[in-house]
C-alpha cells in the first residue's frame, strides 16, 4: 500500500476517533453552571410552629408540588417548629439570608404590616378559612405596592386561619361571663378582648397548653383546630360560637432571591400561589370539623351558641373597635376603607364560588 493511502486512512481514523471522543464527553456528567436550566435549585423554607399545624401542612404540600411541577429541578428543605427561625425573627431572618422563604403570622408584627392585618383585625366577619385565604392572597396582589412591610419581598402565598373563637375552661353565655377572664390571643388583637371585658395575655401558642393547665389563663381565642392538634380540648371544655379576629399568614421571599430564579421556575411559583391559598383554606375548614367532632365526642367539649339578643350585644361592643382600627389605619395614610371595601367584595365573590 502506498504512502498516500496510509496517510488517507490514518486521517479518516483520527477523525472518527475525535468524533467518538466528542460524543463520549457529551454523555459524561459535567458540573452544571448556575445558569444551566437543569441545575437543581435548593430552597430553605422556615416556619415557627410544629409540623402538624395547618400552615406547616401547607408548606409541605407546596414543597412537593414545586418539586413535581419543575420535574425535580427545585428541591425544598423544610424547617418547621422554629428549627431555623422563630416567630420573633422570621422575616428579618429571610432578609438576612438565613432562610430563602419564611412563613409567619403577620399579626405577630402589627407595626410592620398594618394594612394586610386589617383582614384579620376586624371581628365578626364570619367567613371560613377558604374564603378568607383566597381573599387575603388576592389583596396582596392588588394592594401590594401600598402594603407596608412587603417592600423588598415577594409574596409566595398568603392565607388565614378561620376566625378566632373563645375556647375556655368555663362557659361563656353572656358578656358578663367573659368579664375579667385571662385570655390568650395572638398579635395585636387585644382591643377585641378589652371590648368584651376580658384581659388579653400575650404568650405564644407553644406556652398556651401549660398556661391552661396551671390556671394562668382561663382560655384562649383561636381557630378551633388546636382543640385536637395541640390537645387543648383536654383542658378547655367550652367553645363560644361567635367569630372574632383572623390570623393572617404570609410566606415571603426576598425580591433579590426571587430575581435570581429562572423565569420558568418563577412561573411555577406564581401558578402555585393562589392554589396554595385555596388548598390551605379548604384543608383547614375540613380539619376543623374533624377537630370539633373529636373534641365533642372524646373530650366532652360543648359549643355554646349565643342567643340572638346576646349576639347583638357583642356586635354593639365590637363595632366601635372596628371603627377605631380603620380610623387608625387611615391616619397612617393607608387606604383602609378602600381596602376593606374590596375585601368585602372578594368575600362575596369567593362565598359564591364555594357554593
C-alpha positions as CSV (number, residue, x, y, z in Angstrom):
1,X,0.0,0.0,0.0
2,X,1.5,3.4,-1.0
3,X,2.2,6.1,1.5
4,X,-0.7,8.3,0.3
5,X,-3.2,5.7,1.0
6,X,-1.8,5.1,4.6
7,X,-2.0,8.8,5.2
8,X,-5.5,9.0,4.0
9,X,-6.6,6.0,6.2
10,X,-4.9,7.5,9.2
11,X,-6.6,10.8,8.7
12,X,-10.0,9.2,8.5
13,X,-9.4,7.1,11.6
14,X,-8.3,10.1,13.5
15,X,-11.4,12.0,12.5
16,X,-13.6,9.1,13.6
17,X,-11.9,8.8,17.0
18,X,-12.2,12.5,17.5
19,X,-15.9,12.4,16.8
20,X,-16.3,9.4,19.2
21,X,-14.4,11.3,21.8
22,X,-16.7,14.3,21.5
23,X,-19.8,12.1,21.8
24,X,-18.4,10.4,24.9
25,X,-17.6,13.7,26.5
26,X,-21.1,14.9,25.9
27,X,-22.5,11.8,27.6
28,X,-20.3,12.2,30.7
29,X,-21.8,14.0,33.7
30,X,-20.4,17.5,33.8
31,X,-20.6,20.2,36.5
32,X,-23.7,22.4,35.9
33,X,-23.3,26.1,35.8
34,X,-25.8,28.3,37.8
35,X,-27.3,29.4,34.5
36,X,-28.0,25.8,33.4
37,X,-31.7,25.1,33.4
38,X,-31.1,21.6,34.6
39,X,-29.3,22.7,37.7
40,X,-31.1,21.7,41.0
41,X,-32.2,24.7,43.0
42,X,-32.4,24.2,46.7
43,X,-34.7,26.5,48.7
44,X,-34.9,26.6,52.5
45,X,-38.4,27.2,53.9
46,X,-38.8,28.1,57.6
47,X,-41.8,28.2,59.9
48,X,-42.2,28.7,63.7
49,X,-45.0,26.2,64.6
50,X,-44.9,22.4,64.7
51,X,-45.1,20.2,61.6
52,X,-48.7,19.0,62.4
53,X,-50.1,22.6,62.4
54,X,-52.0,23.6,59.3
55,X,-49.5,26.2,58.0
56,X,-46.8,23.5,58.1
57,X,-49.1,21.1,56.2
58,X,-49.3,23.8,53.6
59,X,-45.6,24.3,53.3
60,X,-45.0,20.5,52.9
61,X,-47.6,20.4,50.1
62,X,-46.0,23.4,48.4
63,X,-42.6,21.8,48.5
64,X,-44.0,18.6,47.0
65,X,-45.9,20.5,44.3
66,X,-43.0,22.7,43.2
67,X,-40.6,19.7,43.0
68,X,-43.1,17.8,40.9
69,X,-44.0,20.7,38.6
70,X,-40.4,21.6,37.9
71,X,-39.5,17.9,37.3
72,X,-37.3,17.8,40.3
73,X,-35.3,21.0,39.5
74,X,-36.4,22.7,42.7
75,X,-35.8,20.9,46.0
76,X,-37.2,22.5,49.2
77,X,-35.7,21.9,52.7
78,X,-38.4,22.4,55.3
79,X,-37.6,23.8,58.8
80,X,-40.9,23.9,60.9
81,X,-41.1,24.2,64.6
82,X,-38.7,27.1,64.9
83,X,-35.8,24.9,64.0
84,X,-34.2,27.6,61.8
85,X,-36.1,30.8,62.6
86,X,-38.7,31.7,65.3
87,X,-41.8,33.9,65.1
88,X,-39.9,36.8,66.5
89,X,-37.2,36.9,63.8
90,X,-38.8,35.1,60.8
91,X,-39.0,37.9,58.2
92,X,-35.8,39.6,59.3
93,X,-34.1,36.2,59.1
94,X,-35.3,35.9,55.5
95,X,-33.9,39.4,54.7
96,X,-30.6,38.4,56.3
97,X,-30.4,35.2,54.2
98,X,-30.9,32.7,57.0
99,X,-33.8,31.2,55.0
100,X,-34.9,31.6,51.4
101,X,-38.6,31.6,52.4
102,X,-40.2,32.5,55.8
103,X,-43.7,31.8,56.9
104,X,-45.1,33.6,59.8
105,X,-48.2,35.3,61.2
106,X,-48.2,39.0,60.1
107,X,-50.3,39.9,63.2
108,X,-47.2,39.0,65.3
109,X,-45.6,42.1,63.8
110,X,-48.5,44.6,63.8
111,X,-46.5,47.7,63.2
112,X,-44.8,46.1,60.2
113,X,-48.0,45.0,58.3
114,X,-50.7,47.4,59.3
115,X,-52.7,47.2,56.0
116,X,-52.7,43.4,55.4
117,X,-53.6,42.9,59.1
118,X,-56.9,44.7,58.6
119,X,-58.1,41.5,57.0
120,X,-57.7,39.8,60.3
121,X,-58.1,42.5,62.9
122,X,-61.8,43.3,62.2
123,X,-64.0,41.0,64.2
124,X,-67.4,39.4,63.3
125,X,-66.6,38.7,59.6
126,X,-67.9,35.1,59.9
127,X,-66.1,33.8,56.8
128,X,-64.5,30.4,56.7
129,X,-60.8,29.8,56.0
130,X,-61.1,29.1,52.3
131,X,-63.0,32.4,51.6
132,X,-60.7,34.4,53.9
133,X,-57.5,32.8,52.5
134,X,-58.4,33.4,48.8
135,X,-59.3,36.9,49.7
136,X,-56.1,37.8,51.6
137,X,-53.9,36.5,48.8
138,X,-55.8,38.4,46.2
139,X,-55.5,41.6,48.3
140,X,-51.7,41.2,48.5
141,X,-51.7,41.2,44.7
142,X,-54.0,44.2,44.3
143,X,-52.6,46.4,47.1
144,X,-49.1,45.0,47.3
145,X,-47.4,48.3,46.5
146,X,-49.4,50.1,49.1
147,X,-48.8,47.5,51.8
148,X,-46.1,48.5,54.3
149,X,-43.9,45.6,55.3
150,X,-43.9,43.9,51.8
151,X,-41.2,46.2,50.4
152,X,-38.3,44.0,49.3
153,X,-40.3,40.9,49.5
154,X,-42.0,38.6,47.0
155,X,-45.3,37.0,48.3
156,X,-45.0,33.3,47.7
157,X,-48.5,32.7,49.1
158,X,-50.8,34.1,51.8
159,X,-53.7,32.6,53.7
160,X,-55.6,32.8,57.0
161,X,-57.0,30.8,59.9
162,X,-60.7,30.7,60.3
163,X,-61.9,33.4,62.8
164,X,-60.8,33.0,66.3
165,X,-63.4,31.7,68.8
166,X,-63.2,31.9,72.5
167,X,-62.3,28.5,73.9
168,X,-62.4,28.5,77.7
169,X,-62.3,26.3,80.7
170,X,-65.7,27.6,81.9
171,X,-68.7,28.5,79.8
172,X,-69.5,32.0,78.3
173,X,-73.2,32.5,77.7
174,X,-73.3,36.3,78.1
175,X,-70.9,39.3,78.0
176,X,-70.8,39.3,81.8
177,X,-69.3,35.8,81.8
178,X,-66.2,37.0,79.8
179,X,-65.5,39.8,82.2
180,X,-62.2,39.5,84.0
181,X,-61.1,36.3,82.2
182,X,-57.4,36.0,81.3
183,X,-57.5,35.1,77.6
184,X,-54.5,34.4,75.3
185,X,-54.9,36.0,71.8
186,X,-52.4,36.4,69.0
187,X,-50.7,39.6,67.9
188,X,-52.4,43.0,68.2
189,X,-55.9,41.8,68.7
190,X,-56.1,42.7,72.4
191,X,-58.6,45.6,71.8
192,X,-61.2,43.0,70.8
193,X,-60.9,41.2,74.2
194,X,-60.8,44.5,76.0
195,X,-64.2,45.4,74.5
196,X,-65.6,42.1,75.7
197,X,-64.3,42.8,79.3
198,X,-61.6,40.1,79.2
199,X,-57.9,40.6,79.6
200,X,-55.5,39.8,76.7
201,X,-52.5,37.7,77.7
202,X,-49.5,37.9,75.3
203,X,-48.0,34.4,75.3
204,X,-47.1,32.2,72.4
205,X,-49.2,29.2,71.2
206,X,-46.4,26.9,72.5
207,X,-46.9,28.2,76.0
208,X,-50.7,28.1,76.0
209,X,-51.1,24.4,77.0
210,X,-49.0,24.8,80.1
211,X,-50.7,28.1,81.0
212,X,-54.1,26.4,80.7
213,X,-53.1,23.5,82.9
214,X,-51.6,25.7,85.6
215,X,-54.5,28.2,85.6
216,X,-52.5,31.1,84.5
217,X,-55.1,31.7,81.7
218,X,-58.8,30.9,81.6
219,X,-58.8,30.2,77.9
220,X,-57.7,31.5,74.5
221,X,-59.1,32.9,71.3
222,X,-58.0,30.9,68.3
223,X,-59.2,28.9,65.3
224,X,-60.6,25.6,66.5
225,X,-58.2,23.0,65.0
226,X,-55.9,23.4,68.1
227,X,-58.5,21.6,70.2
228,X,-57.3,18.4,68.5
229,X,-53.9,19.3,67.0
230,X,-52.5,20.7,70.2
231,X,-54.8,18.6,72.5
232,X,-56.2,21.8,74.2
233,X,-59.6,20.0,74.5
234,X,-58.2,18.1,77.4
235,X,-58.3,21.4,79.4
236,X,-60.8,23.8,77.7
237,X,-64.4,22.5,77.7
238,X,-66.3,25.3,76.0
239,X,-66.3,27.0,72.6
240,X,-68.3,30.2,72.2
241,X,-69.8,30.3,68.8
242,X,-69.0,33.9,67.9
243,X,-66.4,34.8,65.3
244,X,-63.7,37.2,66.4
245,X,-60.4,38.0,64.6
246,X,-58.4,36.1,62.0
247,X,-54.7,35.4,61.9
248,X,-53.0,36.2,58.6
249,X,-50.1,34.1,57.4
250,X,-47.7,35.2,54.6
251,X,-44.8,33.2,53.0
252,X,-42.2,35.7,51.9
253,X,-39.0,35.6,49.8
254,X,-36.7,38.5,49.2
255,X,-37.1,40.2,45.9
256,X,-33.3,39.6,45.3
257,X,-33.7,35.9,45.7
258,X,-36.8,35.9,43.5
259,X,-34.9,37.7,40.8
260,X,-32.2,35.1,40.9
261,X,-34.6,32.3,40.0
262,X,-35.1,31.2,36.3
263,X,-38.2,32.6,34.7
264,X,-39.8,29.2,34.3
265,X,-39.4,28.4,38.0
266,X,-40.9,31.8,38.8
267,X,-43.9,30.9,36.7
268,X,-44.4,27.7,38.6
269,X,-44.3,29.6,41.9
270,X,-46.7,32.2,40.7
271,X,-49.0,29.5,39.5
272,X,-48.9,27.8,42.9
273,X,-49.5,30.9,45.0
274,X,-53.4,31.3,44.6
275,X,-53.7,27.5,44.6
276,X,-52.0,27.2,47.9
277,X,-54.2,29.8,49.4
278,X,-57.3,27.8,48.4
279,X,-55.7,24.5,49.3
280,X,-54.9,25.7,52.8
281,X,-58.3,27.2,53.4
282,X,-60.1,24.0,52.3
283,X,-57.8,21.8,54.3
284,X,-58.3,23.8,57.4
285,X,-62.1,24.0,57.1
286,X,-62.3,20.3,56.8
287,X,-59.8,19.7,59.5
288,X,-61.7,22.0,61.9
289,X,-64.8,19.9,61.5
290,X,-62.8,16.8,62.4
291,X,-61.3,18.6,65.4
292,X,-64.7,19.7,66.7
293,X,-66.2,16.3,66.3
294,X,-63.2,14.7,68.1
295,X,-63.3,17.3,70.9
296,X,-67.0,16.8,71.5
297,X,-67.0,13.1,71.3
298,X,-63.7,12.3,73.1
299,X,-63.3,15.2,75.5
300,X,-66.9,16.4,76.1
301,X,-66.3,19.9,74.7
302,X,-69.5,21.9,74.4
303,X,-70.2,24.5,71.7
304,X,-72.1,27.4,73.2
305,X,-74.5,29.2,70.8
306,X,-75.3,32.7,71.9
307,X,-78.9,33.9,71.7
308,X,-79.8,36.5,69.0
309,X,-80.1,39.1,71.7
310,X,-76.7,38.3,73.0
311,X,-75.1,38.3,69.5
312,X,-76.5,41.9,69.1
313,X,-74.9,42.9,72.4
314,X,-71.5,41.5,71.2
315,X,-71.8,43.2,67.9
316,X,-72.5,46.6,69.6
317,X,-69.5,46.1,71.8
318,X,-67.1,45.3,69.0
319,X,-68.4,47.7,66.3
320,X,-66.6,50.8,67.8
321,X,-63.4,48.7,67.9
322,X,-63.6,48.0,64.2
323,X,-64.3,51.7,63.5
324,X,-61.2,52.7,65.6
325,X,-59.0,50.2,63.8
326,X,-60.0,51.6,60.4
327,X,-59.5,55.2,61.7
328,X,-56.1,54.4,63.0
329,X,-55.1,52.9,59.6
330,X,-56.4,56.0,57.7
331,X,-54.4,58.3,60.0
332,X,-51.3,56.4,58.9
333,X,-52.1,57.3,55.3
334,X,-53.2,53.8,54.4
335,X,-56.2,53.2,52.0
336,X,-58.1,51.4,54.8
337,X,-61.6,52.0,53.7
338,X,-60.9,51.1,50.1
339,X,-59.0,48.0,51.2
340,X,-61.9,46.8,53.4
341,X,-64.5,47.6,50.7
342,X,-62.5,45.4,48.3
343,X,-62.2,42.8,51.0
344,X,-65.9,42.6,51.4
345,X,-66.4,42.3,47.6
346,X,-63.9,39.4,47.5
347,X,-65.7,37.7,50.4
348,X,-68.9,37.8,48.4
349,X,-67.2,36.5,45.3
350,X,-65.5,33.6,47.0
351,X,-68.5,32.7,49.1
352,X,-70.4,32.3,45.8
353,X,-67.6,30.3,44.2
354,X,-67.7,27.9,47.2
355,X,-71.4,27.1,46.9
